[in-house]
Amino acid sequence: MARALVAEGDVTSVALAYVYDLTLPSRWAAAVQILQTCDALARDGVPTTLHVRQVTGGDGACLAEYDLEPSPNLSLRSFHAGLRWRLSPRWAASRLFGAQHPGRTSFVMSRGDSAVELMRHVAPRARPRAPFIYEAHRLTFAHRMEAETGRRWDGSVPTSGAFRDLFEAERRAIESADGLVCLTEGVRDAVLSLFAPRAPVLILPSGTRVPEERPEHIAAGSRDLDVVYAGKLMTRKGLPLLLEAMRHLPGRTLHVLGGSPEEVEASRRAIEGDELTTRVHFLGFVEPRTVMSWLARARVGVCPLPSGISVTSDEFTSSLKVLELMAAGTPVVASDLPTIRSMVTHGVDGWLVSPDDPRQLADGVRAVLDDEGLAQKLVDGARVRVREFDWRFRANRLKTFLEQIAHTWTTRRGTTHD
């Protein structure tokens, strides 16, 4: 059973090395979550190094893609130039856990597949020289099973083959962690039902950048788009459901942000020859620094997650785009699922509709489009609620969590050395 957080009291200065296998800049939401959190930590005084596969165009250009400026406490490192991960994973892991910052407890943190792979290369009987934080946004083995079999994970543990091997590797990574960061309560509950972590647990949802002042673009007259969807172009994210809902919204337009060129082309082909082709506009990948300006132009933003297709959507996700819409001052219409209800209260800061029903989705969008008073009420409520999810607040909670673990870590090591 996971331990509770240590009581508040003495804290220890910390440093962080975050490891994730992707190239920056990236199309994935994970890049936004990780980079924004690392930047906020650095600006809160935590020396932070982000180790990724590759940084294209240099640190400054990469940060600019996410509307960030260089910080003296934030470094971006490429595996091939720094840890040489591909050449010698075990040597790289040893070097990573051996990095030290004088006067600080140096943490190593990773998530999902990258965390599992990292801990494969830490010798089983060798105690790491730095505390390890596992960040869980979903069950890695369950996500892989859904992706490769096309079936929703039913809660069972794989009994053989590659999925079983992945399950065991994930178990080892989680159970060896000194701290466990879970995206949602659903993730935490699933982890505790399958594994036996010995570490304290922090529930840390997604975040967004919240404007300091009420943005001018909130004025209704500045919104020239009807409906906006941002995210992956796949069934488990609800795009087909949204396209069907648009048939019940004659005269209204939909702008779709995201997707690879192949996914965009497939989506266009799906409505080829249909009257929707004149009302649905696929924009493809949009640079991260411009996403908020697109969202701010919409009268309604939609998160149409279906139910029963993916356990990640049903129980684990903490939607980055819902928070970005709220921060942009755009009314949100979303599926009434536990993962969404953790961020949105129906009629207060968003409008929730039954998942899987395109007519109800259309009715929800229409209600907000046609009632300016309702739309403004949701915008005002969201502006208050979304402050709880500011990147700075997220980073500060993580920093406090690390400091509490550092206190326990240094106390234990001091006792051992005595």
N, C-alpha and C positions, 0 to 999 in steps of 0.2 A: 504494500500500500504506500502511496506517495506521502511524504512528510509535509506538514504544514510549513509555511514560511517561518523563519526564525523571528523572534520578537524584535521590534524596532529598538534601536540603541546604537551602539558603536558601528560605524561603517568603515570600509576600507576603500581607498582609491583603486579604480579598476582601469584596465585597458582591454580592448577586444580585437580579435582577429576573426572576421566572418568569412566563411568559405562557401562558395556556391558555383557550380559548374555551368556557366553560361558566358556568352560574349556580350560585352557592353559596347554601345547601346543595344537594346534588345526589344523585341516585340512583346515580350511576356510581361504580365502584371507582376510576376515575382521580382523582376528587375526594379520596378517602381517601389514596391514594398521594401525591398532590401536596401536599395540605395538611399531612399528618403529617410529610412530609420537610421542607417549608418551616419548620414549627414547630420541628422538631428542630435544623435549621440555625440558626435564630434563637437558640435556647437554647444553642447552641454558640458564640455570639458573632458570627454572620454577619448583618449587616443585610440583611433579606430582604423584598422586596415581591412579592406575588402579584397579578398583573393578570388579572382574569377579566371575563366579560361583565357580570355583575351580582352584587352581594352583597345578598341579601334579609334585611331585618331588622336590619342593622348588623353590625359586626365581632364584637362580644361575643356576640350571639345565634348568629351563624354558627359561631363557634369552639365554643360550648357544645354545638351539635349533634354535634360530633365529640369531645366530652369534653375540650376543650382550653381553656386559660385565656389571656387576652391576654398578649402578650409585648412589651416595648419595642422589640425588634428585628424584629418582624413587623408588616407593614402589608398590608391587603387593599384593592385598588383596582379600581373598575369602569371598563370601557372608556368608557362614556358620560359618566362623571364625571371621568375622568382623562385617558386617552389619546385619547378621542373617535375610537376606531378606526373606527366605522361611517361617520363623516363624512369622514375623510381618512386612509386607511391609511398612505400614504407619510409624511405629516407625523407620524403617531403612531409609526411605526417609527423615524423620525429622532430624535424626542424620546426614545424608549425607549433607543436606543443612545447618546444624548448625556447621559443621566443620570450624575451623578458623585457619589462619596462620597469626600471628602478623605482622602488617605492610603491609599486602598484601590483595588484593581482591580475595576471594576464589570462584572459579567458579565450577559449576557442569555441565558436558557435557555427552551426550549420543546420540545414533543414532538408527533410525529404530524402530523395535519392542521393544527394550530395553528402548528407550526414551519414547515411548508411554506408556509402562507399568509403568515406573518410575513415570510419571506425573499423572497417574491414582491415585496414592497414595499420592499426594500432595493435601491437602485440598483446594477445589476450591476457597474459599474466603481468604485463608491465604497467604499473600505475602511471598514467600521463602526468607530465610535469606541470600541467595547467588544468584548471577545471574546464569541463566540457558542457556546453549548453545545447540541447537538442530542441529545435523548433519544429513543431508538428502542425502542418496545415491540413493534413489528411492522413489516412493510412496509406503508406507507400505501396504495400503489396496489394491492397484492395483496389487502389487506383489503377495499378498495372493490370490486374485481373479484369477490371471493367473495360479498359482500353483494348485489351487483346482478345477478350471473349465476346464483347458487345453486350454483356449481361450485368445487371446491377448486382453488386456484392450483397450476399444474403446474410452476412454476419458470421459465416462459418470460417474456420481456419483451414487453409489448404493442407492436405495430408501428404502430398508428394510433388516432385518435380521442381521446376524453377520457381514457382510461386511459393512453395514451402521453403526453399532456400532463401528467398527474399524475405519471407516472414521471419525466419530465424535471424537473419542479418539485421532486420529492423528491430527485433526484440533485443538483440545484444546492444545496439546503439542506444536504444531508449533506456534499457536497464543499467547501462554503464554511465549514463549522464549524471552530472552534478546538479543540473537544473533542467526543467522541462517547461518549454513555452508552448502553449496550445492556442491556436487561433480562435477557437470557440469552445463553449461548454460541451458541444457535441463531440469535438475531437478529443477533449479530455476524457469524457465518459467512455469513448471507444477504446482509447489507449489503456485506461485503468481496467477495462473489462477483459483485455487480451494480454496485457503485460503486467509486470510487477516492478515499476520504477521505484527507486529508493530516494528519488530527489524531490525537492519542493517543486510545486507547479504554479505557473503564472498563466492566466488566461489573458491573451493580448490580441484583440481584434485588429483588423486592417485600419489604416489611417488615411488622412488626406490633408492637404494644405488649406487651412481656413483663413480667408482674408481677414485682415485686422479691422477693416471698416466695411460697411455695407457697399458692395460694388454698384457702380452706376448702371451696369448692364441689367440689373434686376428690373428696371423700368420695362413695363409690358411692351411699349412701342419699339424696343430695341430687339425683340425676338422675332426673327424672320423664318424660323423653321418650326414645323408643327411637332413632329415626334423624332426623338433621337434614341438610337440604340448603340451602345459601345461595348465591344467584347468579342469573344471568339464566335466564329460562324459555324456553330454545330448544334445538333439536336438537343444535347443535354443543357445547353445554355438558353434554349427556347426560341431561337430565331425562326424556325418553321411555324411555331405557334404565333409569333408576332406577325409574320407575313400573312397568315390566315386572318388574324384580327384586322389587318389593314383593309381587307375586303369589306369589312363592316363599317369602315370609316371613309365613305366616298368623299372625294375632293381633298382629303388630307394627305400630306406627304410624310415620308419616313426617310431619314438619313441614317445609314449604317456605317459606323466607324469600326475598323479592325478587320483582321483576316489576312491570310497570305494571298498572293495573286491567284493561286490555284483555287483557294476557297472562295474568293470573290467571284471568279469565273463560274464555278459550280453553282453558286447562289444565283447569279444572273441567269444561268441556263434554266434553273428551276422555275423561273417566272417568265421565261421567254415566250413571246406571243400573247402574254396576259396583259390586261389593262394596268396591272400593277407596275409594269415596266416604266410607265410615265410618272409614277408617284413614289417609287422606291429608288433611292440613289445610294449605291455602294461606293464608299470613299476609299476602302482599303486601309492599309496601315497609315495611321496619323502620328506624327512625331509627338512624343510625350509632352513636350513643352507647349504644344498647341491644343491638346485635348480639352482643357478646361474652357478655352474660348469657344470651341464647337459646342460643348455642352451648354454653355451660357446662352447660346442663341436659340435654344429649343424652348417651346412652350411646355413640353412634357418630355421627361426622360423615362425610359421603360427598362425594367429588369424582369423579363418574363420566364423565370426558371420553371421548368416542368417538374412534376413530382414522379417518383418511382423509376426514374431512368438511371440516376447516379446518386449514390450515397453522399458523394461530395457536395452536390447541389442541395440535397435534402437536409443534410445534418451537419456538414463540416464548414461550408464556405462562409467567408465574411466579405461581402461584395465590395470591392474597391470602387467600382463604378457607381454604386448607389451612394456611397459617401461623397464621391466627386460631384455627382449631381446635386446633392444637398448643399455642398460647399459653393457650388456655382449659382445657387439661387434658382435652381430648376425643379419644379414639382416632380415628384417621383411616383410612378405607378408600378407596383411590383407584385410578384406572386406571394400569396399568404402562406409562407413556409416558416418553420422555426428559425432557420438561418437568417431570414429577412426580418422577422419580428424582433430579433435581438438588436436591430438597428432602427426599425421603423415602427411607429405606433399609428394604426389606421385612423385617419381623420385628424391627426394631430400634426405629424410631420411627414406624412406620405399617405398614399391611397393603396390599400391592399385588395387584391382580387383573387378569386379561386384559381389555383393553377390548373393548366390543361384545358381551359375553356376559352377559346378565342373570342366568343361573343362577350363573355364577362370582361375579358381583357379590353376589348373594344369599348364596352360600356364605361369602364373605369377611365380610359384615356379620354373619351368623349366628355365625361362628367367634369374633368379638370379643364379640358380645352374650352368648354362652353360656360364655365362658371368662374369668372375672374376673382370673385370673392373667395371661393374655395381655394383656387390656385394660390392666392396671396396668403391665405391662412396656412397652407402647407409649407410655403416658402419661409414664412416667419417662424413656424415651429421647427423646421429643419435647421434654420440658422442657429437656434439655441442648442438643439440636440447634437449637431455635428461638431460642436466645440469639444465634446468628450472624446473625439476621434482625431484631433489634430496630431500631426506627426510629432510635434514637440512633446505633447502629453504622452504619446505612445513611447517615445524614447526615454522620457523621464521615468516612466513606470519600469521599463526594462533596466535602466541604470540602477534604480533602487533595488530591484530584484538581484542584480549582479553584486551590488555592494553587500547585501545581506548574506548571499552565498559566500562572498569573499571573506566575510567575518568568520563564518563557520569553517571555511577552508583553512585560513591562516591559523585559527585557534587549534584545529585538529592537527595540522602539520607541526605546529609548535610543541604540542603535547607529545606527539610521536618522536620528535627530535630530542626532547628532554629525556 
